[in-house]
Amino acid sequence: MLVSISFLIPIFLTQGALTHGDRRATESRDLSRYNFDNKFGRQALEVVMRSIVGLETPLVLPPKCYKGEFFKDILKGLVGVGIVNIDEKSGLPSLDKDYNSMGKFLNRILGMEVSQQNSLFQYFSDTLAAVIRQAKRTGRYDMGILDLGSGTERVRRINYQKFESSSTGLIELHTVLVERGVSWDEVMDRWAELCGTEESFYISLQARNGKRTAILVQETSARRRLYSIHRPNTGIQPRPENIQDICAKYRKATAEEARPHWEDQYNASKDLCSHAYWRGRCRRACLGLPCDIGLRNRTFHVLGGSVLRSWGRVEAVMASRSGGSLKVQVVRLRTEDDQRIVGLVIPENCVPALVASFLQECQSQP
């Protein structure tokens, strides 16, 4: 129960786990993906709170599993823990001044009934997912620091260029290939080590574009009954799932049943994005733009070195080719030969112009 472990919050704070909101985060070395205290988390929290008091139209529906009047019950619960106030004269609800503080929200909901805690947090998570989807559609989504090479993916540097001048200092452009898929031979090695009753291959219940997906399910926490999911195109899924959620979308299958589905998606994902594979077409591809969603091999161009000294030049090139929606992605990666690289991800369509600009600067030096 969430109430019984409220005393652990200061410990989670010092471990960087304050705002994960999901106790499963403590089972992972990298807690950053469970951190909701960012601009999208705060935006989602604001939408949730304003929706509950009737100031805004909800982005998502209440959790289906909740028995009762969700908004009415949650409003009463939030009044009880002091996040929402009721005006004595009008009887109308109003939000506390720090209603959009993530730390306060996660602390205060511990005082609500457990069923309300779980349903409210589920509603917040669904709203956050909707907020992020909107941000991705409009090109405003920023993933923060992207870590590559710290998990199961394989990172190789396939090209390296450096530019040096008195005005910019040393600039390095790394081109790296990230391989994250799992071949049939590799997944069979993992399958051979499984012994749990629920650990097995599974096949999706629903077919899309005449295809089904095969996954390998592996237990990560026997006490919580959480399972990691291995996919042919993207490898291991970052967030584990419980077996009930898995069985709602997949059925258990033998290795012989799973093999054709696994190999088909693995082979197709070398060049075909998930949109084209599952829907038959990709909107970005139709416009002549690259799309790497679901590809097992992805190429990144990473700019390192004295980036801040050259930021004006980098910004000008990227802004001129981004259609006004400039997005900056910081990446931290470790290659197979243990090289560590930190820098900015440069979109592929910006690389030629940026290289030309740096070469021109170097050649202009006496």
C-alpha positions, -999 to 999 in steps of 0.1 A, spaced: 0 0 0 12 35 -8 2 48 26 24 23 44 56 35 27 52 72 29 83 74 52 104 62 23 99 94 2 130 112 16 151 82 7 137 81 -29 145 118 -31 182 113 -24 183 84 -49 167 105 -77 135 85 -75 112 112 -60 89 117 -89 87 83 -105 53 77 -90 57 40 -99 73 17 -72 87 -5 -100 112 23 -107 133 11 -78 139 -22 -96 159 -4 -124 193 12 -124 181 41 -145 153 59 -128 152 88 -152 125 73 -174 101 73 -143 108 110 -135 76 130 -141 89 163 -127 95 178 -161 76 203 -183 53 176 -197 46 161 -163 38 195 -148 16 203 -179 -2 170 -175 -7 176 -138 -22 210 -144 -46 195 -169 -56 168 -144 -62 192 -116 -81 217 -137 -102 189 -151 -111 176 -117 -124 210 -105 -142 216 -138 -120 244 -152 -109 224 -182 -121 197 -205 -104 163 -197 -80 150 -222 -87 114 -215 -115 93 -200 -113 81 -163 -99 47 -156 -124 20 -166 -115 -1 -135 -127 26 -111 -161 18 -95 -179 50 -86 -181 86 -98 -145 93 -106 -143 131 -107 -167 135 -78 -149 110 -56 -114 123 -65 -125 159 -59 -136 149 -24 -104 131 -18 -82 161 -29 -102 184 -7 -94 160 22 -57 163 16 -56 200 11 -49 203 -27 -84 216 -35 -102 241 -14 -140 247 -12 -152 283 -10 -174 287 21 -198 312 4 -202 297 -31 -194 261 -23 -173 260 -55 -139 242 -56 -107 261 -61 -71 249 -65 -44 254 -39 -16 278 -50 9 250 -54 -15 226 -71 8 219 -100 38 210 -78 47 174 -86 64 168 -52 33 181 -33 10 161 -55 28 128 -50 31 134 -12 -5 145 -6 -22 117 -26 -7 93 0 -34 105 23 -62 94 0 -79 61 -1 -57 35 -18 -82 28 -46 -84 66 -52 -46 69 -52 -42 42 -78 -70 55 -100 -58 91 -98 -23 82 -107 -35 61 -136 -56 90 -148 -25 113 -145 -4 87 -164 -30 85 -192 -31 123 -194 7 125 -195 7 101 -224 -19 123 -242 2 154 -236 33 138 -250 14 125 -281 3 161 -287 38 174 -283 52 148 -307 26 157 -333 35 194 -331 72 188 -330 76 202 -295 87 170 -277 121 170 -261 133 137 -247 160 152 -225 192 133 -224 192 102 -246 213 73 -233 227 48 -258 249 18 -252 241 15 -215 215 -12 -222 212 -41 -246 217 -20 -278 250 -21 -296 267 11 -306 294 14 -333 311 46 -345 312 43 -383 326 78 -392 345 106 -375 353 141 -386 370 169 -367 372 207 -374 395 231 -355 399 268 -357 408 296 -334 372 309 -333 354 276 -328 379 255 -310 378 217 -316 345 204 -331 339 166 -335 312 150 -356 306 113 -348 284 91 -369 273 61 -349 252 31 -358 229 18 -330 217 -18 -334 189 -28 -310 171 -57 -326 172 -93 -316 177 -120 -342 160 -154 -340 193 -172 -329 198 -146 -302 163 -148 -288 165 -186 -288 195 -184 -265 175 -162 -241 145 -185 -244 166 -216 -235 174 -200 -201 137 -194 -191 120 -217 -166 90 -198 -152 54 -209 -160 45 -176 -177 79 -171 -194 75 -180 -230 69 -166 -265 36 -148 -271 18 -137 -302 -5 -107 -305 -42 -114 -305 -49 -87 -330 -36 -87 -365 -26 -54 -382 -20 -51 -419 -22 -89 -421 6 -93 -396 10 -103 -360 39 -96 -336 58 -121 -316 74 -113 -282 94 -131 -256 83 -126 -220 108 -129 -192 102 -126 -155 119 -97 -137 102 -97 -104 86 -128 -90 71 -110 -60 54 -83 -81 48 -106 -111 65 -82 -135 78 -93 -168 102 -77 -194 93 -79 -230 118 -87 -258 108 -75 -293 125 -85 -326 130 -49 -338 137 -29 -307 151 -54 -282 141 -53 -245 112 -30 -236 123 -4 -210 93 -7 -187 82 -42 -174 45 -52 -175 23 -74 -153 11 -107 -168 -25 -96 -168 -18 -67 -191 3 -90 -214 -24 -116 -216 -49 -90 -225 -30 -83 -258 -11 -116 -265 -15 -153 -262 11 -178 -252 28 -196 -282 54 -222 -289 88 -213 -305 76 -229 -338 45 -206 -339 65 -175 -330 94 -179 -354 78 -168 -387 63 -137 -370 96 -129 -353 118 -133 -383 94 -114 -406 94 -83 -383 132 -86 -376 140 -87 -413 116 -59 -423 127 -36 -395 161 -32 -411 147 -6 -436 110 -4 -428 96 18 -400 68 7 -378 42 29 -396 49 12 -429 51 -22 -414 18 -21 -395 -2 3 -415 12 -2 -450 24 34 -454 42 61 -435 32 97 -437 68 110 -433 81 86 -460 53 97 -484 67 133 -479 102 121 -486 113 125 -450 132 99 -430 114 79 -403 133 57 -378 104 47 -356 107 9 -349 139 5 -370 163 -19 -355 193 -1 -370 194 37 -365 221 61 -375 229 92 -353 251 121 -361 265 135 -328 283 169 -326 307 171 -297 336 193 -286 333 230 -282 297 231 -292 288 262 -272 314 283 -289 299 273 -322 262 274 -311 253 304 -333 265 285 -364 248 252 -354 215 270 -346 215 289 -379 219 257 -399 194 236 -379 168 264 -379 170 269 -416 162 232 -422 137 225 -394 108 245 -407 108 267 -376 105 238 -351 141 236 -338 146 206 -314 178 200 -295 185 165 -283 215 158 -261 229 122 -263 252 103 -241 266 71 -256 292 44 -251 304 24 -281 313 -13 -282 350 -4 -279 342 16 -248 345 51 -263 323 76 -244 307 104 -264 285 132 -253 270 157 -277 241 170 -297 221 149 -322 222 166 -356 194 157 -380 207 140 -411 194 167 -434 215 193 -415 248 174 -416 260 184 -452 254 221 -446 269 220 -411 301 203 -424 304 228 -452 300 257 -427 328 243 -404 351 236 -434 346 271 -446 355 284 -412 386 263 -410 398 273 -444 393 310 -437 419 308 -408 454 321 -417 
